[in-house]
Amino acid sequence: MDETEFWGLVDSAREAADGDPEDQSDVLVEQLSQLDPDAVLDFARHFEARSNRAYRWDVWGAAWVLLGGVSDDAFEAFRYWLIGQGREIFEGALHDPDALAELLGDFDERVDGDCEDLGYAADEAYERLTGAPLPELGIPSTPREPIGEPLDFEREAVLAERYPRLWERFRA
């Protein structure tokens, strides 16, 4: 599976779920269950690699502004949700996390910004297909610490200065 196929599956699942993150997870499991186990492994590798790329302080800060605070576990669920938004939004957020202010359409923090189940869609599909748990993916694991310079999430002035567009749209 190449990158285009990976993003195609993400996009088609999101579209079939009408943008509902939890439904997207269910649709993705169904789609992946139609593939062979090796393709599901490839999907899992693509997904995990993108989650690891997004494990950055500046992305965490954007999530903090969007959601009004984000724990370590919630940041993982945010990264999964961010991948589920598709290539344009994902890559745009990595290029400039503050650009999420323009990249995101409607955003409801009670529903959006969190999709832990999406991160386990490949695991579930693989187990359906093989009866065995997803094996090790053979890619580097998540770094111990986020990449980049740490931010003081507790200081609103720091967040407002670092993410002016997100702050204006979601916290002002």
WOPENOR-V442096 format. One record per residue. N is the residue number from 1. SS is DSSP state (H for helix, E for strand, C for the rest). PHI is phi in whole degrees, -180 to 180 (NA if undefined). D_FIRST is the distance of its C-alpha to the first C-alpha in whole Angstrom. Layout:
# WOPENOR-V442096
n->N ss->SS phi->PHI d_first->D_FIRST
n->N ss->SS phi->PHI d_first->D_FIRST
This chain:
# WOPENOR-V442096
n->1 ss->C phi->NA d_first->0
n->2 ss->C phi->-97 d_first->4
n->3 ss->H phi->-62 d_first->7
n->4 ss->H phi->-64 d_first->8
n->5 ss->H phi->-66 d_first->6
n->6 ss->H phi->-57 d_first->7
n->7 ss->H phi->-66 d_first->10
n->8 ss->H phi->-62 d_first->11
n->9 ss->H phi->-66 d_first->10
n->10 ss->H phi->-60 d_first->13
n->11 ss->H phi->-66 d_first->15
n->12 ss->H phi->-67 d_first->15
n->13 ss->H phi->-67 d_first->16
n->14 ss->H phi->-64 d_first->19
n->15 ss->H phi->-65 d_first->20
n->16 ss->H phi->-65 d_first->21
n->17 ss->C phi->-93 d_first->22
n->18 ss->C phi->53 d_first->25
n->19 ss->C phi->80 d_first->24
n->20 ss->C phi->-75 d_first->25
n->21 ss->H phi->-59 d_first->23
n->22 ss->H phi->-69 d_first->24
n->23 ss->H phi->-64 d_first->23
n->24 ss->H phi->-59 d_first->20
n->25 ss->H phi->-61 d_first->19
n->26 ss->H phi->-63 d_first->20
n->27 ss->H phi->-63 d_first->18
n->28 ss->H phi->-63 d_first->15
n->29 ss->H phi->-59 d_first->16
n->30 ss->H phi->-62 d_first->17
n->31 ss->H phi->-64 d_first->14
n->32 ss->H phi->-66 d_first->12
n->33 ss->C phi->-68 d_first->14
n->34 ss->C phi->-89 d_first->14
n->35 ss->C phi->-98 d_first->10
n->36 ss->C phi->-83 d_first->11
n->37 ss->H phi->-55 d_first->11
n->38 ss->H phi->-64 d_first->9
n->39 ss->H phi->-67 d_first->6
n->40 ss->H phi->-65 d_first->9
n->41 ss->H phi->-61 d_first->9
n->42 ss->H phi->-60 d_first->6
n->43 ss->H phi->-59 d_first->7
n->44 ss->H phi->-61 d_first->10
n->45 ss->H phi->-64 d_first->10
n->46 ss->H phi->-60 d_first->9
n->47 ss->H phi->-63 d_first->12
n->48 ss->H phi->-64 d_first->14
n->49 ss->H phi->-63 d_first->14
n->50 ss->H phi->-71 d_first->15
n->51 ss->H phi->-61 d_first->17
n->52 ss->H phi->-65 d_first->19
n->53 ss->H phi->-62 d_first->19
n->54 ss->C phi->-86 d_first->21
n->55 ss->C phi->-80 d_first->23
n->56 ss->E phi->-133 d_first->26
n->57 ss->H phi->-60 d_first->30
n->58 ss->H phi->-69 d_first->30
n->59 ss->H phi->-72 d_first->27
n->60 ss->H phi->-61 d_first->29
n->61 ss->H phi->-62 d_first->32
n->62 ss->H phi->-63 d_first->30
n->63 ss->H phi->-62 d_first->29
n->64 ss->H phi->-60 d_first->33
n->65 ss->H phi->-67 d_first->34
n->66 ss->H phi->-59 d_first->32
n->67 ss->H phi->-106 d_first->33
n->68 ss->C phi->72 d_first->36
n->69 ss->C phi->123 d_first->35
n->70 ss->C phi->-149 d_first->32
n->71 ss->C phi->-75 d_first->33
n->72 ss->H phi->-59 d_first->30
n->73 ss->H phi->-65 d_first->28
n->74 ss->H phi->-67 d_first->29
n->75 ss->H phi->-68 d_first->27
n->76 ss->H phi->-63 d_first->24
n->77 ss->H phi->-64 d_first->24
n->78 ss->H phi->-66 d_first->24
n->79 ss->H phi->-61 d_first->21
n->80 ss->H phi->-62 d_first->19
n->81 ss->H phi->-61 d_first->21
n->82 ss->H phi->-61 d_first->20
n->83 ss->H phi->-60 d_first->17
n->84 ss->H phi->-63 d_first->17
n->85 ss->C phi->-79 d_first->19
n->86 ss->C phi->103 d_first->16
n->87 ss->H phi->-61 d_first->16
n->88 ss->H phi->-61 d_first->19
n->89 ss->H phi->-71 d_first->21
n->90 ss->H phi->-59 d_first->19
n->91 ss->H phi->-65 d_first->19
n->92 ss->H phi->-62 d_first->23
n->93 ss->H phi->-67 d_first->24
n->94 ss->H phi->-72 d_first->23
n->95 ss->H phi->-69 d_first->24
n->96 ss->C phi->-153 d_first->27
n->97 ss->H phi->-54 d_first->28
n->98 ss->H phi->-66 d_first->31
n->99 ss->H phi->-67 d_first->29
n->100 ss->H phi->-57 d_first->28
n->101 ss->H phi->-58 d_first->31
n->102 ss->H phi->-96 d_first->31
n->103 ss->H phi->-70 d_first->27
n->104 ss->C phi->-87 d_first->27
n->105 ss->C phi->-80 d_first->29
n->106 ss->C phi->-63 d_first->31
n->107 ss->C phi->-142 d_first->31
n->108 ss->C phi->-117 d_first->33
n->109 ss->C phi->-64 d_first->33
n->110 ss->C phi->-78 d_first->33
n->111 ss->C phi->-119 d_first->30
n->112 ss->C phi->-88 d_first->28
n->113 ss->C phi->84 d_first->27
n->114 ss->C phi->-151 d_first->26
n->115 ss->C phi->-155 d_first->23
n->116 ss->H phi->-57 d_first->23
n->117 ss->H phi->-60 d_first->21
n->118 ss->H phi->-60 d_first->18
n->119 ss->H phi->-70 d_first->18
n->120 ss->H phi->-115 d_first->18
n->121 ss->H phi->-61 d_first->16
n->122 ss->H phi->-66 d_first->13
n->123 ss->H phi->-59 d_first->16
n->124 ss->H phi->-65 d_first->18
n->125 ss->H phi->-64 d_first->15
n->126 ss->H phi->-62 d_first->15
n->127 ss->H phi->-66 d_first->19
n->128 ss->H phi->-61 d_first->19
n->129 ss->H phi->-74 d_first->17
n->130 ss->H phi->-115 d_first->19
n->131 ss->C phi->78 d_first->22
n->132 ss->C phi->-123 d_first->21
n->133 ss->C phi->-69 d_first->20
n->134 ss->C phi->-59 d_first->17
n->135 ss->C phi->-75 d_first->17
n->136 ss->C phi->-55 d_first->17
n->137 ss->C phi->-87 d_first->14
n->138 ss->C phi->74 d_first->16
n->139 ss->C phi->-121 d_first->15
n->140 ss->C phi->-58 d_first->19
n->141 ss->C phi->-78 d_first->20
n->142 ss->C phi->-58 d_first->22
n->143 ss->C phi->-58 d_first->25
n->144 ss->C phi->-65 d_first->28
n->145 ss->C phi->-126 d_first->29
n->146 ss->C phi->-59 d_first->28
n->147 ss->E phi->-78 d_first->27
n->148 ss->C phi->100 d_first->30
n->149 ss->C phi->-86 d_first->34
n->150 ss->C phi->-61 d_first->35
n->151 ss->C phi->-116 d_first->36
n->152 ss->C phi->-89 d_first->39
n->153 ss->C phi->-66 d_first->38
n->154 ss->C phi->-79 d_first->41
n->155 ss->C phi->-102 d_first->43
n->156 ss->H phi->-59 d_first->42
n->157 ss->H phi->-62 d_first->44
n->158 ss->H phi->-65 d_first->41
n->159 ss->H phi->-67 d_first->38
n->160 ss->H phi->-63 d_first->40
n->161 ss->H phi->-74 d_first->40
n->162 ss->H phi->-74 d_first->37
n->163 ss->C phi->-128 d_first->35
n->164 ss->H phi->-62 d_first->38
n->165 ss->H phi->-72 d_first->36
n->166 ss->H phi->-63 d_first->34
n->167 ss->H phi->-62 d_first->38
n->168 ss->H phi->-62 d_first->40
n->169 ss->H phi->-77 d_first->37
n->170 ss->H phi->-113 d_first->37
n->171 ss->C phi->-127 d_first->40
n->172 ss->C phi->-71 d_first->43
